Structures are given as structure tokens and as C-alpha cells.
Amino acid sequence: MNAATQGKLNVIDKYLADGGDPNVHDELKRTALHRASLEGHATVVQSLLEKGADLGSRAIHWACRGGSLEVVKALKSHGDDLNVRDKEGVTAVQQVKEWQFDIMETLQSMEKLREVGLVLPENTTTKE
């Protein structure tokens, strides 16, 4: 799992070549495909898919959260669907819209806080 999160393709390939399960998951049912998708490791995602990782795990949602177009393309090329719904009934496309709104709202709030001096301007450090 850590190798997928860290994008260590050589470790993933060795694990899979030695008969490792491409659908291995942790106690919360997060798979290596989820982790690699979230972190934007397209080559790891591709390798896991080629070795039989299950697309039913909603990896496309994780890829959208992570913001990697290359991972989304890899998942789509293996048949994943941007319109499939997760357990909350949200599609990956809807999720992107929600996350973009949340990010925009956060950035706007930070800018307002900067304007009144509650947040330091970017690239500013404090001396202790």
C-alpha cells in the first residue's frame, strides 16, 4: 500500500510479479489503486489495472479528488466511468465540481483574511 501511495512502480511490479493481489486493501477497504489514483501516480495505476485491479472500487472518484488528468485517462481507458456513483450517490464529475467550489471558497476566504492582516501574504516568513 505504501508503495502505491509513494509511486514506487518497481516495488509494485515486483509485488505483482511475485503473485501479489492487485486488489489488496487496508482495514478501511482502500486499495492500492485508490491510493495511487489519489496521489496521481499514473504509471502505478496503469500497472495495477494491467494486472487486474478492480475498477468497481470507484478509483475514478479518488483520481478526481487527487486532480490527476493522466490517472483519470488511464482509468477511463480501462472502462471506468465518470458518471458512476459512489456510496453517497455522487458521480466523479459532481465531486470535481464540489471540490473546485470548496477550493475556490477557501482561496477567497484566505484572501479576505490576508486583506485584514489575519493571514500572512504568501512567501512571507516570520522571525522568532
N, CA, C and O atoms as CSV, one atom per row, in Angstrom:
chain,resi,resn,atom,element,x,y,z
A,1,MET,N,N,0.821,-1.191,0.000
A,1,MET,CA,C,0.000,0.000,0.000
A,1,MET,C,C,0.868,1.258,0.000
A,1,MET,O,O,0.582,2.214,-0.721
A,2,ASN,N,N,1.920,1.255,0.804
A,2,ASN,CA,C,2.789,2.428,0.846
A,2,ASN,C,C,3.463,2.661,-0.491
A,2,ASN,O,O,3.648,3.805,-0.906
A,3,ALA,N,N,3.831,1.588,-1.167
A,3,ALA,CA,C,4.484,1.731,-2.474
A,3,ALA,C,C,3.545,2.399,-3.471
A,3,ALA,O,O,3.985,3.206,-4.290
A,4,ALA,N,N,2.269,2.074,-3.412
A,4,ALA,CA,C,1.287,2.702,-4.308
A,4,ALA,C,C,1.134,4.177,-3.973
A,4,ALA,O,O,1.063,5.011,-4.875
A,5,THR,N,N,1.081,4.506,-2.692
A,5,THR,CA,C,0.960,5.896,-2.257
A,5,THR,C,C,2.176,6.702,-2.673
A,5,THR,O,O,2.057,7.871,-3.040
A,6,GLN,N,N,3.342,6.082,-2.617
A,6,GLN,CA,C,4.588,6.776,-2.905
A,6,GLN,C,C,4.995,6.695,-4.373
A,6,GLN,O,O,5.998,7.291,-4.767
A,7,GLY,N,N,4.230,5.965,-5.189
A,7,GLY,CA,C,4.522,5.871,-6.613
A,7,GLY,C,C,5.721,5.004,-6.952
A,7,GLY,O,O,6.376,5.228,-7.970
A,8,LYS,N,N,6.014,4.031,-6.125
A,8,LYS,CA,C,7.177,3.168,-6.334
A,8,LYS,C,C,6.810,2.024,-7.277
A,8,LYS,O,O,6.491,0.915,-6.848
A,9,LEU,N,N,6.866,2.325,-8.563
A,9,LEU,CA,C,6.459,1.369,-9.590
A,9,LEU,C,C,7.263,0.078,-9.526
A,9,LEU,O,O,6.699,-1.004,-9.693
A,10,ASN,N,N,8.571,0.169,-9.286
A,10,ASN,CA,C,9.391,-1.044,-9.244
A,10,ASN,C,C,8.945,-1.984,-8.128
A,10,ASN,O,O,8.962,-3.202,-8.304
A,11,VAL,N,N,8.550,-1.437,-6.989
A,11,VAL,CA,C,8.087,-2.260,-5.869
A,11,VAL,C,C,6.739,-2.893,-6.213
A,11,VAL,O,O,6.511,-4.073,-5.946
A,12,ILE,N,N,5.858,-2.103,-6.802
A,12,ILE,CA,C,4.537,-2.616,-7.218
A,12,ILE,C,C,4.698,-3.737,-8.239
A,12,ILE,O,O,4.082,-4.796,-8.114
A,13,ASP,N,N,5.535,-3.495,-9.252
A,13,ASP,CA,C,5.736,-4.510,-10.297
A,13,ASP,C,C,6.308,-5.798,-9.728
A,13,ASP,O,O,5.899,-6.887,-10.133
A,14,LYS,N,N,7.248,-5.692,-8.795
A,14,LYS,CA,C,7.829,-6.887,-8.168
A,14,LYS,C,C,6.768,-7.622,-7.351
A,14,LYS,O,O,6.668,-8.847,-7.414
A,15,TYR,N,N,5.985,-6.877,-6.591
A,15,TYR,CA,C,4.905,-7.466,-5.788
A,15,TYR,C,C,3.931,-8.226,-6.684
A,15,TYR,O,O,3.551,-9.356,-6.379
A,16,LEU,N,N,3.528,-7.599,-7.795
A,16,LEU,CA,C,2.572,-8.238,-8.702
A,16,LEU,C,C,3.200,-9.426,-9.424
A,16,LEU,O,O,2.540,-10.446,-9.621
A,17,ALA,N,N,4.462,-9.307,-9.820
A,17,ALA,CA,C,5.160,-10.408,-10.499
A,17,ALA,C,C,5.302,-11.619,-9.583
A,17,ALA,O,O,5.299,-12.760,-10.045
A,18,ASP,N,N,5.424,-11.365,-8.288
A,18,ASP,CA,C,5.538,-12.452,-7.314
A,18,ASP,C,C,4.181,-13.017,-6.904
A,18,ASP,O,O,4.094,-13.810,-5.967
A,19,GLY,N,N,3.119,-12.608,-7.609
A,19,GLY,CA,C,1.788,-13.149,-7.345
A,19,GLY,C,C,0.949,-12.336,-6.384
A,19,GLY,O,O,-0.087,-12.808,-5.916
A,20,GLY,N,N,1.379,-11.117,-6.080
A,20,GLY,CA,C,0.617,-10.262,-5.172
A,20,GLY,C,C,-0.740,-9.896,-5.750
A,20,GLY,O,O,-0.922,-9.845,-6.966
A,21,ASP,N,N,-1.673,-9.646,-4.872
A,21,ASP,CA,C,-3.048,-9.326,-5.251
A,21,ASP,C,C,-3.163,-7.851,-5.649
A,21,ASP,O,O,-2.889,-6.981,-4.822
A,22,PRO,N,N,-3.561,-7.543,-6.895
A,22,PRO,CA,C,-3.707,-6.142,-7.302
A,22,PRO,C,C,-4.860,-5.435,-6.593
A,22,PRO,O,O,-4.978,-4.211,-6.665
A,23,ASN,N,N,-5.699,-6.193,-5.918
A,23,ASN,CA,C,-6.833,-5.614,-5.188
A,23,ASN,C,C,-6.616,-5.594,-3.680
A,23,ASN,O,O,-7.575,-5.495,-2.915
A,24,VAL,N,N,-5.367,-5.687,-3.253
A,24,VAL,CA,C,-5.063,-5.647,-1.826
A,24,VAL,C,C,-5.613,-4.344,-1.248
A,24,VAL,O,O,-5.602,-3.304,-1.906
A,25,HIS,N,N,-6.092,-4.421,-0.008
A,25,HIS,CA,C,-6.683,-3.233,0.614
A,25,HIS,C,C,-6.351,-3.197,2.099
A,25,HIS,O,O,-5.941,-4.195,2.691
A,26,ASP,N,N,-6.539,-2.029,2.676
A,26,ASP,CA,C,-6.310,-1.872,4.109
A,26,ASP,C,C,-7.606,-2.151,4.869
A,26,ASP,O,O,-8.597,-2.588,4.284
A,27,GLU,N,N,-7.586,-1.894,6.176
A,27,GLU,CA,C,-8.748,-2.199,7.006
A,27,GLU,C,C,-9.968,-1.344,6.672
A,27,GLU,O,O,-11.088,-1.691,7.046
A,28,LEU,N,N,-9.759,-0.231,5.970
A,28,LEU,CA,C,-10.875,0.632,5.555
A,28,LEU,C,C,-11.294,0.378,4.104
A,28,LEU,O,O,-12.058,1.150,3.525
A,29,LYS,N,N,-10.786,-0.708,3.530
A,29,LYS,CA,C,-11.109,-1.132,2.163
A,29,LYS,C,C,-10.540,-0.188,1.091
A,29,LYS,O,O,-11.020,-0.174,-0.042
A,30,ARG,N,N,-9.515,0.600,1.453
A,30,ARG,CA,C,-8.832,1.440,0.468
A,30,ARG,C,C,-7.793,0.578,-0.217
A,30,ARG,O,O,-6.934,-0.019,0.433
A,31,THR,N,N,-7.880,0.519,-1.538
A,31,THR,CA,C,-6.982,-0.346,-2.305
A,31,THR,C,C,-5.737,0.409,-2.751
A,31,THR,O,O,-5.653,1.632,-2.645
A,32,ALA,N,N,-4.781,-0.351,-3.251
A,32,ALA,CA,C,-3.575,0.253,-3.833
A,32,ALA,C,C,-3.974,1.150,-5.003
A,32,ALA,O,O,-3.362,2.195,-5.223
A,33,LEU,N,N,-5.000,0.743,-5.751
A,33,LEU,CA,C,-5.484,1.550,-6.868
A,33,LEU,C,C,-6.051,2.881,-6.372
A,33,LEU,O,O,-5.832,3.918,-6.998
A,34,HIS,N,N,-6.769,2.857,-5.266
A,34,HIS,CA,C,-7.269,4.105,-4.664
A,34,HIS,C,C,-6.117,5.037,-4.336
A,34,HIS,O,O,-6.114,6.209,-4.714
A,35,ARG,N,N,-5.139,4.494,-3.626
A,35,ARG,CA,C,-4.013,5.300,-3.156
A,35,ARG,C,C,-3.236,5.903,-4.318
A,35,ARG,O,O,-2.938,7.097,-4.320
A,36,ALA,N,N,-2.909,5.078,-5.303
A,36,ALA,CA,C,-2.145,5.574,-6.459
A,36,ALA,C,C,-2.960,6.587,-7.253
A,36,ALA,O,O,-2.408,7.555,-7.776
A,37,SER,N,N,-4.263,6.371,-7.346
A,37,SER,CA,C,-5.140,7.297,-8.066
A,37,SER,C,C,-5.180,8.653,-7.380
A,37,SER,O,O,-5.079,9.689,-8.037
A,38,LEU,N,N,-5.325,8.648,-6.076
A,38,LEU,CA,C,-5.379,9.891,-5.312
A,38,LEU,C,C,-4.079,10.680,-5.427
A,38,LEU,O,O,-4.092,11.906,-5.542
A,39,GLU,N,N,-2.972,9.971,-5.394
A,39,GLU,CA,C,-1.658,10.634,-5.414
A,39,GLU,C,C,-1.189,10.988,-6.820
A,39,GLU,O,O,-0.170,11.661,-6.981
A,40,GLY,N,N,-1.921,10.542,-7.840
A,40,GLY,CA,C,-1.572,10.916,-9.208
A,40,GLY,C,C,-0.469,10.091,-9.848
A,40,GLY,O,O,0.209,10.565,-10.760
A,41,HIS,N,N,-0.283,8.863,-9.383
A,41,HIS,CA,C,0.770,8.001,-9.919
A,41,HIS,C,C,0.225,7.157,-11.080
A,41,HIS,O,O,-0.143,5.995,-10.909
A,42,ALA,N,N,0.188,7.774,-12.255
A,42,ALA,CA,C,-0.435,7.149,-13.430
A,42,ALA,C,C,0.241,5.840,-13.826
A,42,ALA,O,O,-0.445,4.902,-14.235
A,43,THR,N,N,1.557,5.750,-13.718
A,43,THR,CA,C,2.234,4.502,-14.114
A,43,THR,C,C,1.891,3.365,-13.158
A,43,THR,O,O,1.762,2.216,-13.580
A,44,VAL,N,N,1.744,3.679,-11.887
A,44,VAL,CA,C,1.347,2.658,-10.905
A,44,VAL,C,C,-0.094,2.234,-11.175
A,44,VAL,O,O,-0.407,1.043,-11.147
A,45,VAL,N,N,-0.966,3.198,-11.436
A,45,VAL,CA,C,-2.358,2.898,-11.761
A,45,VAL,C,C,-2.418,1.984,-12.976
A,45,VAL,O,O,-3.131,0.980,-12.972
A,46,GLN,N,N,-1.671,2.331,-14.012
A,46,GLN,CA,C,-1.657,1.533,-15.246
A,46,GLN,C,C,-1.211,0.098,-14.959
A,46,GLN,O,O,-1.819,-0.855,-15.446
A,47,SER,N,N,-0.158,-0.049,-14.176
A,47,SER,CA,C,0.358,-1.375,-13.837
A,47,SER,C,C,-0.671,-2.192,-13.068
A,47,SER,O,O,-0.889,-3.365,-13.371
A,48,LEU,N,N,-1.300,-1.580,-12.078
A,48,LEU,CA,C,-2.326,-2.279,-11.297
A,48,LEU,C,C,-3.501,-2.704,-12.179
A,48,LEU,O,O,-4.026,-3.808,-12.034
A,49,LEU,N,N,-3.906,-1.828,-13.084
A,49,LEU,CA,C,-5.017,-2.152,-13.985
A,49,LEU,C,C,-4.654,-3.306,-14.916
A,49,LEU,O,O,-5.463,-4.202,-15.156
A,50,GLU,N,N,-3.438,-3.270,-15.431
A,50,GLU,CA,C,-2.993,-4.345,-16.334
A,50,GLU,C,C,-2.926,-5.687,-15.627
A,50,GLU,O,O,-3.046,-6.735,-16.262
A,51,LYS,N,N,-2.737,-5.659,-14.318
A,51,LYS,CA,C,-2.658,-6.902,-13.539
A,51,LYS,C,C,-3.988,-7.276,-12.904
A,51,LYS,O,O,-4.042,-8.186,-12.077
A,52,GLY,N,N,-5.079,-6.576,-13.283
A,52,GLY,CA,C,-6.400,-6.999,-12.850
A,52,GLY,C,C,-7.031,-6.248,-11.701
A,52,GLY,O,O,-7.997,-6.735,-11.113
A,53,ALA,N,N,-6.517,-5.073,-11.359
A,53,ALA,CA,C,-7.150,-4.292,-10.286
A,53,ALA,C,C,-8.600,-4.003,-10.666
A,53,ALA,O,O,-8.908,-3.713,-11.822
A,54,ASP,N,N,-9.471,-4.088,-9.685
A,54,ASP,CA,C,-10.915,-3.953,-9.872
A,54,ASP,C,C,-11.340,-2.493,-9.995
A,54,ASP,O,O,-11.086,-1.691,-9.096
A,55,LEU,N,N,-11.981,-2.150,-11.101
A,55,LEU,CA,C,-12.486,-0.799,-11.304
A,55,LEU,C,C,-13.736,-0.520,-10.470
A,55,LEU,O,O,-14.101,0.639,-10.276
A,56,GLY,N,N,-14.380,-1.541,-9.988
A,56,GLY,CA,C,-15.583,-1.365,-9.177
A,56,GLY,C,C,-15.312,-0.673,-7.855
A,56,GLY,O,O,-16.236,-0.398,-7.090
A,57,SER,N,N,-14.069,-0.398,-7.593
A,57,SER,CA,C,-13.682,0.213,-6.318
A,57,SER,C,C,-13.840,1.731,-6.308
A,57,SER,O,O,-13.497,2.379,-5.319
A,58,ARG,N,N,-14.351,2.299,-7.387
A,58,ARG,CA,C,-14.559,3.749,-7.503
A,58,ARG,C,C,-13.251,4.531,-7.495
A,58,ARG,O,O,-13.176,5.627,-6.939
A,59,ALA,N,N,-12.235,3.967,-8.108
A,59,ALA,CA,C,-10.934,4.647,-8.179
A,59,ALA,C,C,-11.039,5.973,-8.930
A,59,ALA,O,O,-10.258,6.891,-8.678
A,60,ILE,N,N,-11.992,6.077,-9.845
A,60,ILE,CA,C,-12.158,7.319,-10.607
A,60,ILE,C,C,-12.484,8.485,-9.673
A,60,ILE,O,O,-12.067,9.616,-9.925
A,61,HIS,N,N,-13.223,8.218,-8.599
A,61,HIS,CA,C,-13.516,9.264,-7.617
A,61,HIS,C,C,-12.229,9.718,-6.907
A,61,HIS,O,O,-12.014,10.908,-6.678
A,62,TRP,N,N,-11.399,8.752,-6.574
A,62,TRP,CA,C,-10.132,9.068,-5.911
A,62,TRP,C,C,-9.239,9.871,-6.853
A,62,TRP,O,O,-8.571,10.813,-6.427
A,63,ALA,N,N,-9.228,9.501,-8.131
A,63,ALA,CA,C,-8.414,10.226,-9.116
A,63,ALA,C,C,-8.898,11.666,-9.249
A,63,ALA,O,O,-8.090,12.589,-9.349
A,64,CYS,N,N,-10.196,11.853,-9.249
A,64,CYS,CA,C,-10.753,13.209,-9.352
A,64,CYS,C,C,-10.414,14.027,-8.117
A,64,CYS,O,O,-10.136,15.221,-8.225
A,65,ARG,N,N,-10.434,13.405,-6.950
A,65,ARG,CA,C,-10.039,14.112,-5.731
A,65,ARG,C,C,-8.588,14.565,-5.820
A,65,ARG,O,O,-8.235,15.666,-5.398
A,66,GLY,N,N,-7.754,13.687,-6.381
A,66,GLY,CA,C,-6.336,13.998,-6.492
A,66,GLY,C,C,-6.014,14.979,-7.603
A,66,GLY,O,O,-4.979,15.644,-7.570
A,67,GLY,N,N,-6.900,15.071,-8.589
A,67,GLY,CA,C,-6.727,16.058,-9.639
A,67,GLY,C,C,-5.791,15.667,-10.767
A,67,GLY,O,O,-5.327,16.540,-11.501
A,68,SER,N,N,-5.497,14.386,-10.932
A,68,SER,CA,C,-4.583,13.963,-11.991
A,68,SER,C,C,-5.344,13.546,-13.242
A,68,SER,O,O,-6.037,12.529,-13.257
A,69,LEU,N,N,-5.201,14.346,-14.282
A,69,LEU,CA,C,-5.841,14.034,-15.555
A,69,LEU,C,C,-5.285,12.745,-16.148
A,69,LEU,O,O,-6.031,11.970,-16.745
A,70,GLU,N,N,-3.993,12.507,-15.991
A,70,GLU,CA,C,-3.381,11.288,-16.532
A,70,GLU,C,C,-3.962,10.035,-15.885
A,70,GLU,O,O,-4.175,9.028,-16.561
A,71,VAL,N,N,-4.214,10.092,-14.604
A,71,VAL,CA,C,-4.807,8.939,-13.914
A,71,VAL,C,C,-6.241,8.750,-14.381
A,71,VAL,O,O,-6.662,7.620,-14.628
A,72,VAL,N,N,-6.996,9.828,-14.505
A,72,VAL,CA,C,-8.376,9.731,-14.997
A,72,VAL,C,C,-8.378,9.101,-16.386
A,72,VAL,O,O,-9.192,8.221,-16.667
A,73,LYS,N,N,-7.478,9.541,-17.248
A,73,LYS,CA,C,-7.383,8.966,-18.606
A,73,LYS,C,C,-7.064,7.475,-18.554
A,73,LYS,O,O,-7.651,6.686,-19.294
A,74,ALA,N,N,-6.133,7.091,-17.682
A,74,ALA,CA,C,-5.770,5.668,-17.562
A,74,ALA,C,C,-6.965,4.838,-17.115
A,74,ALA,O,O,-7.222,3.763,-17.658
A,75,LEU,N,N,-7.690,5.338,-16.131
A,75,LEU,CA,C,-8.868,4.619,-15.634
A,75,LEU,C,C,-9.946,4.534,-16.709
A,75,LEU,O,O,-10.550,3.479,-16.901
A,76,LYS,N,N,-10.189,5.642,-17.410
A,76,LYS,CA,C,-11.198,5.639,-18.470
A,76,LYS,C,C,-10.807,4.681,-19.593
A,76,LYS,O,O,-11.671,4.017,-20.165
A,77,SER,N,N,-9.518,4.604,-19.914
A,77,SER,CA,C,-9.072,3.707,-20.995
A,77,SER,C,C,-9.296,2.239,-20.639
A,77,SER,O,O,-9.310,1.378,-21.519
A,78,HIS,N,N,-9.468,1.959,-19.357
A,78,HIS,CA,C,-9.772,0.591,-18.911
A,78,HIS,C,C,-11.247,0.405,-18.598
A,78,HIS,O,O,-11.648,-0.609,-18.027
A,79,GLY,N,N,-12.059,1.401,-18.979
A,79,GLY,CA,C,-13.506,1.234,-18.862
A,79,GLY,C,C,-14.159,1.905,-17.682
A,79,GLY,O,O,-15.366,1.760,-17.493
A,80,ASP,N,N,-13.403,2.640,-16.874
A,80,ASP,CA,C,-14.045,3.318,-15.745
A,80,ASP,C,C,-14.934,4.442,-16.266
A,80,ASP,O,O,-14.716,4.966,-17.359
A,81,ASP,N,N,-15.927,4.801,-15.478
A,81,ASP,CA,C,-16.980,5.722,-15.907
A,81,ASP,C,C,-17.074,6.913,-14.968
A,81,ASP,O,O,-17.263,6.740,-13.764
A,82,LEU,N,N,-16.944,8.116,-15.505
A,82,LEU,CA,C,-17.024,9.332,-14.704
A,82,LEU,C,C,-18.412,9.561,-14.112
A,82,LEU,O,O,-18.570,10.364,-13.192
A,83,ASN,N,N,-19.407,8.867,-14.631
A,83,ASN,CA,C,-20.780,9.069,-14.168
A,83,ASN,C,C,-21.252,8.016,-13.170
A,83,ASN,O,O,-22.406,8.043,-12.743
A,84,VAL,N,N,-20.371,7.087,-12.793
A,84,VAL,CA,C,-20.743,6.088,-11.797
A,84,VAL,C,C,-20.826,6.788,-10.439
A,84,VAL,O,O,-20.062,7.712,-10.158
A,85,ARG,N,N,-21.743,6.344,-9.617
A,85,ARG,CA,C,-21.982,6.993,-8.321
A,85,ARG,C,C,-21.259,6.253,-7.201
A,85,ARG,O,O,-21.151,5.027,-7.208
A,86,ASP,N,N,-20.770,7.025,-6.244
A,86,ASP,CA,C,-20.136,6.429,-5.072
A,86,ASP,C,C,-21.207,6.091,-4.032
A,86,ASP,O,O,-22.399,6.202,-4.320
A,87,LYS,N,N,-20.800,5.685,-2.839
A,87,LYS,CA,C,-21.775,5.258,-1.827
A,87,LYS,C,C,-22.663,6.394,-1.345
A,87,LYS,O,O,-23.725,6.143,-0.775
A,88,GLU,N,N,-22.248,7.648,-1.562
A,88,GLU,CA,C,-23.103,8.795,-1.220
A,88,GLU,C,C,-23.980,9.229,-2.383
A,88,GLU,O,O,-24.747,10.184,-2.264
A,89,GLY,N,N,-23.867,8.523,-3.517
A,89,GLY,CA,C,-24.684,8.847,-4.681
A,89,GLY,C,C,-24.125,9.960,-5.549
A,89,GLY,O,O,-24.842,10.521,-6.378
A,90,VAL,N,N,-22.851,10.287,-5.366
A,90,VAL,CA,C,-22.218,11.377,-6.105
A,90,VAL,C,C,-21.364,10.799,-7.228
A,90,VAL,O,O,-20.628,9.834,-7.023
A,91,THR,N,N,-21.466,11.394,-8.418
A,91,THR,CA,C,-20.607,10.966,-9.526
A,91,THR,C,C,-19.247,11.638,-9.391
A,91,THR,O,O,-19.100,12.622,-8.666
A,92,ALA,N,N,-18.261,11.102,-10.092
A,92,ALA,CA,C,-16.924,11.700,-10.076
A,92,ALA,C,C,-16.967,13.114,-10.630
A,92,ALA,O,O,-16.265,13.996,-10.135
A,93,VAL,N,N,-17.778,13.338,-11.647
A,93,VAL,CA,C,-17.905,14.672,-12.239
A,93,VAL,C,C,-18.484,15.647,-11.213
A,93,VAL,O,O,-17.991,16.766,-11.070
A,94,GLN,N,N,-19.525,15.224,-10.504
A,94,GLN,CA,C,-20.109,16.081,-9.469
A,94,GLN,C,C,-19.096,16.373,-8.370
A,94,GLN,O,O,-19.038,17.480,-7.837
A,95,GLN,N,N,-18.307,15.369,-8.046
A,95,GLN,CA,C,-17.309,15.529,-6.996
A,95,GLN,C,C,-16.272,16.586,-7.383
A,95,GLN,O,O,-15.878,17.406,-6.553
A,96,VAL,N,N,-15.837,16.566,-8.628
A,96,VAL,CA,C,-14.880,17.571,-9.098
A,96,VAL,C,C,-15.472,18.961,-8.943
A,96,VAL,O,O,-14.795,19.881,-8.483
A,97,LYS,N,N,-16.717,19.116,-9.321
A,97,LYS,CA,C,-17.371,20.424,-9.198
A,97,LYS,C,C,-17.433,20.861,-7.736
A,97,LYS,O,O,-17.184,22.026,-7.428
A,98,GLU,N,N,-17.763,19.933,-6.834
A,98,GLU,CA,C,-17.832,20.258,-5.410
A,98,GLU,C,C,-16.463,20.650,-4.882
A,98,GLU,O,O,-16.331,21.644,-4.167
A,99,TRP,N,N,-15.444,19.876,-5.231
A,99,TRP,CA,C,-14.100,20.148,-4.733
A,99,TRP,C,C,-13.592,21.470,-5.292
A,99,TRP,O,O,-12.960,22.244,-4.573
A,100,GLN,N,N,-13.860,21.734,-6.565
A,100,GLN,CA,C,-13.419,23.000,-7.136
A,100,GLN,C,C,-14.077,24.159,-6.404
A,100,GLN,O,O,-13.427,25.166,-6.124
A,101,PHE,N,N,-15.356,24.027,-6.095
A,101,PHE,CA,C,-16.062,25.078,-5.369
A,101,PHE,C,C,-15.456,25.260,-3.985
A,101,PHE,O,O,-15.223,26.387,-3.549
A,102,ASP,N,N,-15.201,24.153,-3.296
A,102,ASP,CA,C,-14.608,24.221,-1.963
A,102,ASP,C,C,-13.237,24.889,-2.009
A,102,ASP,O,O,-12.917,25.706,-1.145
A,103,ILE,N,N,-12.430,24.549,-3.007
A,103,ILE,CA,C,-11.105,25.139,-3.139
A,103,ILE,C,C,-11.226,26.631,-3.412
A,103,ILE,O,O,-10.526,27.435,-2.797
A,104,MET,N,N,-12.102,27.001,-4.322
A,104,MET,CA,C,-12.296,28.411,-4.654
A,104,MET,C,C,-12.769,29.182,-3.424
A,104,MET,O,O,-12.285,30.280,-3.147
A,105,GLU,N,N,-13.709,28.607,-2.696
A,105,GLU,CA,C,-14.234,29.256,-1.494
A,105,GLU,C,C,-13.124,29.446,-0.455
A,105,GLU,O,O,-13.039,30.501,0.173
A,106,THR,N,N,-12.292,28.451,-0.277
A,106,THR,CA,C,-11.185,28.536,0.675
A,106,THR,C,C,-10.191,29.612,0.264
A,106,THR,O,O,-9.752,30.408,1.094
A,107,LEU,N,N,-9.836,29.635,-1.023
A,107,LEU,CA,C,-8.899,30.647,-1.503
A,107,LEU,C,C,-9.457,32.056,-1.327
A,107,LEU,O,O,-8.731,32.974,-0.943
A,108,GLN,N,N,-10.733,32.223,-1.607
A,108,GLN,CA,C,-11.353,33.535,-1.427
A,108,GLN,C,C,-11.365,33.938,0.043
A,108,GLN,O,O,-11.115,35.098,0.373
A,109,SER,N,N,-11.651,32.998,0.913
A,109,SER,CA,C,-11.650,33.286,2.348
A,109,SER,C,C,-10.253,33.671,2.825
A,109,SER,O,O,-10.095,34.599,3.618
A,110,MET,N,N,-9.245,32.956,2.341
A,110,MET,CA,C,-7.872,33.276,2.733
A,110,MET,C,C,-7.478,34.666,2.250
A,110,MET,O,O,-6.799,35.405,2.963
A,111,GLU,N,N,-7.898,35.020,1.051
A,111,GLU,CA,C,-7.589,36.346,0.518
A,111,GLU,C,C,-8.226,37.429,1.390
A,111,GLU,O,O,-7.607,38.458,1.662
A,112,LYS,N,N,-9.450,37.193,1.822
A,112,LYS,CA,C,-10.119,38.161,2.704
A,112,LYS,C,C,-9.383,38.278,4.030
A,112,LYS,O,O,-9.238,39.379,4.562
A,113,LEU,N,N,-8.915,37.154,4.571
A,113,LEU,CA,C,-8.168,37.175,5.823
A,113,LEU,C,C,-6.830,37.903,5.652
A,113,LEU,O,O,-6.388,38.614,6.554
A,114,ARG,N,N,-6.185,37.723,4.488
A,114,ARG,CA,C,-4.948,38.443,4.202
A,114,ARG,C,C,-5.183,39.947,4.173
A,114,ARG,O,O,-4.379,40.729,4.680
A,115,GLU,N,N,-6.300,40.333,3.570
A,115,GLU,CA,C,-6.616,41.754,3.434
A,115,GLU,C,C,-6.732,42.450,4.794
A,115,GLU,O,O,-6.412,43.632,4.918
A,116,VAL,N,N,-7.183,41.724,5.798
A,116,VAL,CA,C,-7.323,42.328,7.128
A,116,VAL,C,C,-6.158,41.967,8.048
A,116,VAL,O,O,-6.186,42.269,9.241
A,117,GLY,N,N,-5.135,41.321,7.489
A,117,GLY,CA,C,-3.923,41.040,8.240
A,117,GLY,C,C,-3.950,39.814,9.126
A,117,GLY,O,O,-3.060,39.641,9.958
A,118,LEU,N,N,-4.943,38.962,8.974
A,118,LEU,CA,C,-5.025,37.758,9.814
A,118,LEU,C,C,-4.251,36.579,9.239
A,118,LEU,O,O,-3.981,35.610,9.948
A,119,VAL,N,N,-3.891,36.656,7.959
A,119,VAL,CA,C,-3.089,35.620,7.314
A,119,VAL,C,C,-1.935,36.333,6.629
A,119,VAL,O,O,-2.137,37.329,5.935
A,120,LEU,N,N,-0.719,35.820,6.825
A,120,LEU,CA,C,0.444,36.427,6.183
A,120,LEU,C,C,0.377,36.269,4.672
A,120,LEU,O,O,-0.112,35.250,4.185
A,121,PRO,N,N,0.854,37.244,3.927
A,121,PRO,CA,C,0.924,37.092,2.472
A,121,PRO,C,C,1.792,35.886,2.118
A,121,PRO,O,O,2.652,35.483,2.901
A,122,GLU,N,N,1.564,35.320,0.950
A,122,GLU,CA,C,2.354,34.181,0.503
A,122,GLU,C,C,3.815,34.568,0.430
A,122,GLU,O,O,4.152,35.733,0.220
A,123,ASN,N,N,4.697,33.561,0.607
A,123,ASN,CA,C,6.152,33.740,0.537
A,123,ASN,C,C,6.680,34.673,1.624
A,123,ASN,O,O,7.740,35.280,1.465
A,124,THR,N,N,5.952,34.785,2.710
A,124,THR,CA,C,6.388,35.607,3.833
A,124,THR,C,C,6.701,34.684,5.002
A,124,THR,O,O,5.939,33.767,5.308
A,125,THR,N,N,7.807,34.935,5.634
A,125,THR,CA,C,8.150,34.153,6.807
A,125,THR,C,C,8.243,35.065,8.018
A,125,THR,O,O,8.446,36.272,7.888
A,126,THR,N,N,8.096,34.489,9.168
A,126,THR,CA,C,8.226,35.269,10.393
A,126,THR,C,C,9.532,34.894,11.059
A,126,THR,O,O,9.991,33.757,10.948
A,127,LYS,N,N,10.138,35.859,11.759
A,127,LYS,CA,C,11.372,35.602,12.509
A,127,LYS,C,C,11.011,35.459,13.969
A,127,LYS,O,O,10.192,36.204,14.507
A,128,GLU,N,N,11.635,34.493,14.593
A,128,GLU,CA,C,11.346,34.261,16.007
A,128,GLU,C,C,12.468,34.761,16.855
A,128,GLU,O,O,12.410,34.655,18.080
